[in-house]
């Protein structure tokens, strides 16, 4: 709805009450008191609750310190997909590029702070809205919907933190993240929760959001469908493949006419006002933006702060898998589309997903989750739970290839995968398909690589997959995650433990 444009312009006063300093420099999980009396009374009716909710979503937009979109770039830098842009030449950038992140880096801190800002704003929305009564709402059902949306975003924030700063791949690890489940009202540091505790909190929030959040809304608001889709993704990361497959299948089959695959890959990224880019059929959730957006992902991924690697394009254009003598290319249509993005500097590869044209206003957004990824989550989970390639898993994988223009003739080239594909071949095909489909969106390329190594995933050649097979600098498993910012460790007075191999 168009009113959100005006809501963003009305945020100044409410954000003074519901968040910390606009510079976002607080160290330990945005713990500085939020002017407690005004913060606790700012939500008094439906209008103020909606404003607070809008302020929560604003955390996903770019800040002066770049929490977003740096969150989407850093994992792809660790994987080697991003090779650095015109301004990515500092010590911190070189650390990401060599898989040796710097605990004192500004991007490391900005992402960490920005995600806790999202979580803390969600907490204020939940606490404030729960205190109201139904008569405070024009539509009494809206009270639970607002709470459900906030819980979906709190789960999103904790999941993003866990993937980047916690050992998300080890359910027995003590290195989860600090869970914030109530608004921060004091400066008392708290220890990190375990990975298992973090997953439990995320899934609890998602279960509530599936019930409470609205079924269908503008795609820049969280819905019950997004919560269910994120649950499938979290379950995949957690290693619960049976449940991940069941939930993903439910999302694919039962989400209603507002959710599905777009007819073509290119239609997802038509950056113009004529196309409802923010409400595309395929999106489960994306970040809001308007036509007056000054800077965003395009400026970052178009050669300024990030640069899509030549290796990625070469893999898509020339990479193949041979199955029973049939040579199947990894891609043919998405790679050329990506290369249409002309960068500011001709020595860098462009990226049409976030293309910028000077003098033309374009929508800028991040797809946090879209239906193509749900199909690929289902394909992997269905295969892993059976330790074999089922027809259902194969059909899900091939659905995304067919949408990308693959044919089913059985000849060599950009074809669908045949039923004779082996289990190791299938798992590798899913990983590469996600890379081709989701490259530069939310860092899935790196997180998949980490999961595949930790899961001791067999490759078609018979070796177990290693992250270093893709990025030779990624040899230390401790550095598959980045460090907690040093400022937060210091502010935590020794209570918040640093990740292994980053201790001073």
C-alpha positions in Angstrom: 0.0 0.0 0.0 1.2 3.5 -0.9 0.8 4.8 2.6 4.1 3.2 3.6 5.9 5.9 1.7 4.4 8.5 4.0 4.9 6.3 7.1 8.7 6.2 6.4 8.7 10.0 6.4 6.9 10.0 9.7 9.4 7.8 11.5 11.7 10.4 13.0 9.8 10.9 16.3 8.8 7.2 16.8 12.3 6.0 16.1 13.8 8.3 18.7 11.6 6.5 21.2 12.0 2.9 19.9 15.7 2.7 18.9 19.1 3.8 20.0 21.3 6.5 18.4 20.8 6.9 14.7 24.6 6.3 14.3 24.1 2.7 15.5 27.4 2.6 17.3 26.3 0.9 20.5 28.5 -2.1 21.1 26.8 -5.0 22.9 23.6 -6.0 21.1 22.1 -2.5 21.2 21.8 -2.7 25.0 21.8 1.1 25.7 18.5 2.0 27.5 15.9 3.2 25.1 14.6 6.3 27.0 12.7 3.7 29.0 9.5 5.6 30.0 8.7 7.0 26.5 9.7 3.7 24.9 7.4 1.7 27.1 4.4 4.0 26.5 4.9 5.0 22.8 2.6 2.2 21.5 -0.8 3.2 22.7 -3.2 2.3 19.8 -3.3 0.7 16.4 -1.8 3.8 14.7 1.3 4.0 16.9 1.7 0.2 16.7 1.7 0.4 12.9 4.3 3.2 13.0 6.5 1.1 15.3 6.2 -1.8 13.0 7.2 0.3 10.1 10.3 1.4 12.1 11.2 -2.2 12.6 11.1 -2.9 8.9 13.2 0.2 8.2 16.1 -1.7 9.9 16.3 -3.8 6.7 17.1 -0.7 4.6 20.6 0.6 4.1 22.0 2.6 7.1 24.8 5.1 7.1 27.1 2.3 8.3 25.9 -0.1 5.6 24.5 -3.0 7.7 22.4 -3.8 4.7 23.4 -4.5 2.0 26.8 -5.5 3.4 25.1 -8.5 5.1 24.3 -9.8 1.6 27.8 -9.2 0.3 30.1 -10.5 3.1 29.1 -14.2 2.7 29.6 -14.1 -1.0 33.0 -12.5 -0.4 33.9 -15.5 1.9 32.8 -17.9 -0.9 34.8 -16.1 -3.6 31.7 -15.2 -5.6 32.5 -11.5 -4.8 36.0 -10.5 -5.6 35.9 -6.9 -4.3 34.9 -3.7 -5.9 36.4 -0.3 -6.6 36.3 0.7 -2.9 36.8 -2.8 -1.4 40.5 -2.5 -0.9 40.9 -1.9 2.8 42.3 -4.3 5.5 38.8 -5.5 6.4 37.9 -6.3 2.8 41.1 -8.1 2.2 40.4 -10.1 5.3 37.1 -11.3 4.0 38.6 -12.1 0.6 41.3 -14.3 2.2 38.9 -15.9 4.7 40.5 -14.2 7.6 38.0 -11.6 8.9 39.1 -8.7 11.1 37.3 -8.5 14.5 37.8 -4.7 14.5 36.3 -4.2 11.0 33.5 -1.6 10.6 31.4 -3.9 8.3 31.6 -6.7 10.8 30.3 -4.3 13.5 27.7 -2.6 11.3 26.1 -5.9 10.3 26.0 -7.1 13.9 24.6 -3.9 15.2 22.1 -3.6 12.4 20.7 -7.0 13.0 20.3 -6.5 16.8 18.6 -3.2 16.0 16.0 -5.1 13.9 15.6 -7.6 16.8 15.3 -4.9 19.5 12.7 -2.9 17.5 10.8 -6.2 17.0 10.9 -6.7 20.8 9.4 -3.2 21.4 6.6 -3.9 18.9 5.8 -7.2 20.5 5.9 -5.9 24.1 4.0 -2.7 23.3 1.3 -4.4 21.2 0.7 -7.2 23.6 -0.2 -4.7 26.3 -3.0 -3.2 24.3 -6.6 -4.5 24.3 -8.8 -5.2 21.3 -10.7 -1.9 21.6 -7.4 -0.1 20.8 -7.7 -1.4 17.3 -10.0 -0.5 14.5 -9.6 -4.1 13.3 -9.1 -6.3 16.5 -7.5 -9.0 14.4 -4.7 -6.6 13.5 -3.3 -6.8 17.1 -2.2 -10.5 16.7 -1.1 -9.8 13.1 1.3 -7.1 14.2 2.8 -9.3 16.9 3.1 -12.2 14.3 5.0 -9.9 11.9 7.3 -8.8 14.6 8.1 -12.4 15.7 8.8 -13.3 12.1 11.3 -10.4 11.9 12.9 -11.3 15.3 13.3 -14.9 14.0 14.9 -13.5 10.8 17.3 -11.3 12.8 18.4 -14.2 15.0 18.8 -16.6 12.1 20.9 -14.1 10.1 23.1 -13.5 13.2 23.5 -17.3 13.8 24.5 -18.0 10.2 27.2 -15.3 10.1 28.5 -15.2 13.7 27.5 -18.5 15.2 28.4 -22.2 14.5 25.0 -22.8 12.9 26.2 -26.1 11.5 26.8 -27.8 14.9 23.8 -28.3 17.1 26.1 -29.3 20.1 28.1 -26.0 19.9 28.1 -23.4 22.6 28.8 -20.7 20.0 25.3 -19.6 19.2 24.3 -15.9 19.5 23.0 -13.7 22.4 19.2 -14.1 22.2 17.3 -10.9 22.7 13.7 -11.8 23.4 12.7 -8.7 25.4 13.5 -5.0 24.7 16.9 -4.0 25.9 16.4 -1.8 29.0 19.8 -2.0 30.7 23.5 -2.3 30.0 24.0 -5.7 31.6 25.8 -8.0 29.2 24.6 -11.6 28.8 26.4 -14.7 27.6 25.9 -16.3 24.2 23.2 -18.9 24.0 24.0 -22.3 22.5 23.3 -23.1 18.9 20.5 -25.5 20.0 18.9 -22.8 22.1 19.2 -20.3 19.3 17.4 -22.6 16.9 14.7 -23.3 19.4 14.0 -19.6 19.9 13.9 -19.0 16.1 11.5 -21.9 15.5 9.3 -20.9 18.4 8.9 -17.4 16.9 8.2 -18.8 13.5 5.6 -21.2 14.8 3.8 -18.2 16.4 4.2 -16.1 13.2 2.7 -18.9 11.1 -0.5 -18.7 13.2 -0.5 -14.9 13.9 0.9 -13.1 10.9 -1.5 -12.3 8.0 -1.8 -14.8 5.3 -1.3 -12.4 2.4 -0.1 -8.9 2.3 2.3 -6.6 0.5 5.5 -8.6 0.1 7.5 -6.0 2.1 5.6 -7.1 5.1 6.1 -10.5 6.8 3.3 -13.0 6.2 2.5 -16.4 7.6 3.7 -17.8 4.2 7.1 -16.2 4.7 7.3 -17.5 8.3 6.5 -21.0 7.0 9.1 -20.7 4.2 11.7 -19.5 6.6 10.9 -22.4 8.9 11.6 -24.8 6.1 15.0 -23.1 5.6 15.9 -23.2 9.3 15.0 -26.8 9.5 17.2 -27.6 6.5 20.1 -25.8 8.3 19.3 -27.6 11.5 19.5 -31.0 9.7 15.9 -31.9 10.2 15.4 -33.0 6.6 12.1 -34.8 7.0 10.4 -31.8 8.5 12.1 -29.4 6.1 10.8 -31.3 3.1 7.3 -31.5 4.5 7.2 -27.7 5.3 8.7 -26.7 2.0 6.3 -28.9 0.1 3.4 -27.3 2.0 4.7 -23.8 1.0 4.9 -24.9 -2.6 1.4 -26.5 -2.8 -0.7 -24.5 -0.3 0.3 -20.9 -0.3 -2.5 -19.6 -2.5 -2.5 -17.6 -5.7 -0.3 -14.8 -4.3 2.7 -17.0 -4.2 4.4 -19.1 -6.9 7.2 -19.1 -9.5 7.4 -16.2 -12.0 7.2 -17.3 -15.6 10.8 -16.2 -16.3 13.9 -15.5 -14.3 14.3 -12.0 -15.8 10.9 -10.9 -14.7 12.0 -11.0 -11.1 14.4 -8.2 -11.7 12.6 -5.7 -13.9 13.6 -2.4 -12.1 11.0 0.0 -13.3 7.8 1.5 -12.0 5.6 -0.2 -14.5 6.4 -3.6 -12.9 5.2 -4.2 -9.3 8.7 -5.2 -8.4 8.0 -5.1 -4.7 5.1 -7.5 -4.9 6.2 -10.1 -7.4 4.5 -13.4 -7.3 7.7 -15.2 -6.4 8.7 -13.2 -3.4 7.9 -14.5 0.1 9.4 -11.4 1.6 11.5 -8.5 0.3 12.7 -5.1 1.6 10.6 -2.1 0.8 11.9 0.7 -1.4 10.5 3.5 -3.5 11.3 5.2 -6.8 13.3 7.9 -5.0 15.8 5.5 -3.5 19.2 7.2 -3.7 21.6 4.3 -3.1 21.2 0.6 -2.4 22.2 -2.8 -3.6 22.9 -1.7 -7.2 25.6 0.7 -6.2 27.2 -1.9 -4.1 27.0 -4.9 -6.5 27.7 -2.9 -9.6 31.5 -2.7 -9.1 31.7 -0.2 -6.3 31.9 -2.4 -3.2 31.4 -5.8 -4.8 32.2 -7.6 -8.1 30.8 -10.8 -9.3 33.7 -13.2 -10.1 34.7 -14.3 -13.5 34.7 -17.9 -12.1 31.0 -17.6 -11.5 30.2 -16.6 -15.1 32.6 -19.3 -16.5 30.9 -22.0 -14.3 27.5 -21.0 -15.7 28.6 -20.7 -19.3 31.1 -23.7 -19.5 30.6 -25.8 -16.4 29.1 -29.2 -17.1 28.1 -32.5 -15.4 28.2 -35.7 -17.4 25.5 -38.2 -16.4 25.6 -41.6 -18.3 27.3 -39.9 -21.2 25.0 -36.9 -21.4 26.8 -33.6 -21.0 24.5 -31.2 -19.0 25.5 -27.5 -18.8 24.9 -25.8 -15.5 23.3 -22.7 -17.0 22.6 -20.9 -20.3 20.2 -18.0 -19.6 20.7 -16.6 -16.1 24.4 -15.9 -16.5 24.1 -13.8 -19.7 21.2 -11.9 -17.9 23.5 -11.2 -15.0 26.2 -9.9 -17.3 23.9 -7.3 -18.8 24.5 -5.1 -15.9 27.1 -2.5 -17.1 29.2 -1.4 -14.1 30.5 2.0 -13.3 34.0 0.8 -14.0 34.5 -1.3 -17.2 37.0 -3.5 -15.6 34.4 -5.0 -13.2 31.6 -7.5 -14.0 28.2 -6.0 -13.7 25.1 -7.5 -12.1 21.7 -6.9 -13.7 19.9 -8.1 -10.6 20.9 -4.7 -9.1 21.6 -2.7 -12.2 21.9 1.1 -11.8 21.2 3.5 -14.6 22.2 7.1 -13.9 19.3 9.5 -14.2 16.6 6.8 -14.0 14.9 6.0 -10.6 14.8 2.3 -9.9 13.4 0.2 -7.2 16.0 -1.4 -5.0 15.2 -4.4 -2.9 16.5 -7.6 -1.4 14.6 -10.8 -1.8 15.0 -12.4 1.6 13.2 -15.5 0.5 11.6 -16.4 -2.8 9.7 -19.5 -4.1 12.6 -20.8 -6.3 14.7 -21.3 -3.1 11.8 -23.2 -1.5 11.8 -25.6 -4.4 15.5 -26.1 -4.0 15.2 -26.5 -0.2 12.6 -29.2 -0.9 14.8 -30.9 -3.5 17.8 -31.1 -1.1 15.8 -32.0 2.0 13.8 -34.7 0.2 16.9 -36.3 -1.2 18.9 -36.1 2.1 16.0 -37.6 4.2 15.9 -40.6 1.8 19.6 -40.8 1.0 18.6 -41.2 -2.6 17.1 -39.2 -5.4 13.4 -39.5 -5.4 11.3 -38.4 -8.3 9.8 -35.6 -6.2 13.2 -34.2 -5.4 14.3 -34.4 -9.1 11.1 -32.7 -10.3 11.6 -29.8 -7.8 15.2 -29.3 -9.1 14.1 -29.5 -12.7 11.2 -27.1 -12.2 13.8 -24.3 -11.5 15.9 -25.4 -14.5 12.8 -25.4 -16.8 11.8 -22.0 -15.6 15.4 -20.9 -16.6 14.9 -22.2 -20.1 16.3 -25.8 -19.9 15.0 -28.3 -22.4 14.0 -31.9 -21.8 15.2 -33.5 -25.1 17.9 -35.7 -23.5 20.6 -34.2 -25.7 23.8 -32.4 -24.5 23.5 -28.8 -23.3 21.3 -26.9 -20.9 18.9 -29.8 -20.2 16.9 -31.1 -17.2 18.6 -33.7 -15.1 17.7 -37.4 -16.0 16.3 -40.0 -13.6 19.7 -41.8 -13.9 21.4 -39.0 -11.8 23.2 -40.5 -8.8 22.8 -39.2 -5.2 26.2 -37.4 -5.1 25.6 -35.9 -8.6 22.2 -34.7 -7.4 23.4 -33.0 -4.3 26.1 -31.2 -6.3 23.5 -30.2 -8.9 21.3 -28.7 -6.2 24.2 -26.7 -4.8 25.2 -25.3 -8.2 21.6 -24.6 -9.2 21.2 -22.5 -6.0 24.4 -20.7 -6.9 23.2 -20.0 -10.5 19.7 -19.0 -9.3 20.4 -17.0 -6.1 23.8 -15.6 -6.7 24.5 -12.3 -4.9 21.0 -12.3 -3.2 21.5 -13.4 0.4 24.8 -15.3 0.5 23.4 -18.8 0.1 26.4 -19.8 -2.0 28.6 -19.6 1.0 26.3 -21.1 3.6 25.6 -24.1 1.3 29.3 -24.7 0.9 29.8 -24.7 4.7 26.8 -27.1 5.2 28.1 -29.4 2.5 31.5 -29.7 4.1 30.3 -30.2 7.6 27.7 -32.8 6.4 30.6 -34.7 4.7 28.7 -34.5 1.4 30.0 -36.9 -1.3 30.9 -35.3 -4.7 30.5 -37.0 -8.1 34.3 -37.6 -8.2 34.1 -39.6 -5.0 35.8 -37.0 -2.7 34.0 -35.4 0.2 33.1 -31.8 -0.5 35.4 -29.1 0.9 34.8 -25.3 0.9 38.4 -25.0 -0.2 37.5 -26.8 -3.5 35.7 -23.6 -4.4 37.7 -21.0 -2.5 41.3 -22.2 -1.8 41.8 -19.7 1.0 38.9 -21.2 3.1 40.9 -23.9 4.9 40.2 -23.1 8.5 36.7 -24.3 9.6 36.7 -21.9 12.6 36.6 -19.1 10.0 33.6 -20.3 8.2 31.9 -17.8 10.5 33.1 -14.2 11.2 34.2 -12.8 14.6 31.9 -11.1 17.1 33.0 -7.4 16.8 35.8 -6.6 19.2 33.9 -3.6 20.6 31.1 -6.0 21.7 33.6 -8.4 23.3 35.1 -5.5 25.3 31.7 -4.1 26.2 30.7 -7.6 27.3 33.4 -7.6 30.0 34.4 -11.1 29.2 30.9 -12.5 29.4 30.4 -12.7 25.6 32.9 -15.3 24.3 34.7 -14.6 21.0 34.5 -17.2 18.2 37.4 -19.7 18.1 40.6 -18.6 16.2 39.6 -15.0 16.7 40.5 -14.7 20.4 43.2 -12.1 21.2 
